[in-house]
Amino acid sequence: MNAAPRRFDVPFGLENAMSDAMEHARQELDEIDDRLLELLAHRMRVSTRIGRLKADSGEAVIHPKRLEALLSRQRRRAARHGIDPDFAEALWRAIHEESCRIQAQVIQSS
C-alpha cells in the first residue's frame, strides 16, 4: 500500500529549481535588508542633526503630538501596503526611541 505523498514532497528534478529559487529569494531579502540598514543609518544622521538644532534652540527631545501623528500616519500607510499596522507601530516606536536617544545624547554633549 502506497502512502499518500506529503505536501512538501518535491517531484524528482524540481528540487534544484526550487533550491535555486530559494537562494535567489534569500539574496533578494539580503539586499533589501542592506538597503533598510542604509536608510536607518541615514535617518539616524538626520536625527543627530536635529539633536544639534534642538540643543541650539533649547527645544525638548520628545514631542508627543508629533509622535502620535507619525504613528497614525505609518499605521495607515502600512495597512495600505498589506502590512499589519500593529507591527508598523512597534517598528516605528523602536525607530523613534533610537532617534530620541541619539538626540538626547547630542544635547547632553553640547
C-alpha positions in Angstrom: 0.0 0.0 0.0 1.4 3.4 -1.1 1.3 6.2 1.4 -0.1 9.5 0.1 2.6 12.0 -0.8 3.3 14.6 1.9 2.6 18.1 0.8 6.3 19.0 1.0 7.5 16.2 -1.2 9.2 17.6 -4.3 8.8 15.8 -7.6 12.1 14.5 -9.0 14.0 17.2 -11.0 12.3 20.1 -9.3 14.5 20.1 -6.2 17.3 22.0 -7.8 15.0 24.6 -9.4 13.3 25.1 -6.0 16.7 25.4 -4.3 17.9 28.0 -6.9 14.6 29.9 -6.5 15.0 29.9 -2.7 18.6 31.1 -2.9 17.6 33.9 -5.2 14.8 34.9 -2.9 17.2 34.9 0.1 19.7 37.0 -1.8 16.9 39.5 -2.6 16.0 39.7 1.1 19.6 40.3 2.0 19.8 43.2 -0.5 16.6 44.7 0.9 18.0 44.3 4.5 21.1 46.1 3.4 19.1 49.0 1.9 16.9 49.1 5.1 20.1 49.5 7.2 21.4 52.2 4.9 18.1 54.1 5.2 18.1 53.7 9.0 21.7 55.0 9.2 20.7 58.0 7.1 17.7 58.6 9.4 20.0 58.5 12.5 22.3 61.0 10.8 19.3 63.3 10.3 18.4 62.7 14.0 21.8 63.8 15.0 21.4 67.0 13.0 18.0 67.6 14.6 19.6 67.0 18.0 22.1 69.8 17.3 19.3 72.1 16.2 17.3 71.3 19.4 20.4 71.8 21.5 20.8 75.3 20.0 17.2 76.2 20.4 16.5 74.6 23.8 13.7 72.5 22.3 12.6 69.3 24.0 13.7 66.0 22.5 10.3 64.4 22.7 7.1 65.9 21.1 4.2 63.6 22.0 1.9 65.1 19.4 4.4 64.6 16.6 5.0 61.0 17.7 1.2 60.3 17.7 0.9 61.9 14.2 3.8 59.8 13.0 2.4 56.6 14.3 -1.0 57.3 13.0 0.4 58.0 9.5 2.6 54.9 9.5 -0.3 52.7 10.6 -2.5 53.9 7.7 0.4 53.6 5.2 1.2 50.1 6.5 -2.4 49.0 6.1 -2.5 50.3 2.5 0.6 48.1 1.8 -0.9 45.0 3.4 1.4 45.3 6.5 0.0 44.7 10.0 -0.5 48.2 11.5 0.5 46.9 14.9 3.8 45.7 13.6 4.4 49.0 11.8 3.6 50.9 15.0 6.0 48.8 17.0 8.7 49.2 14.4 8.3 53.0 14.3 8.2 53.2 18.1 11.6 51.5 18.2 13.0 53.7 15.4 11.7 56.8 17.2 13.1 55.7 20.5 16.5 55.3 19.0 16.2 58.7 17.3 15.3 60.3 20.6 18.2 58.6 22.3 20.6 60.0 19.8 19.1 63.5 20.0 19.3 63.4 23.8 23.0 62.3 23.6 23.7 65.2 21.2 22.0 67.7 23.5 23.8 66.3 26.6 27.2 66.6 24.9 26.5 70.2 23.8 
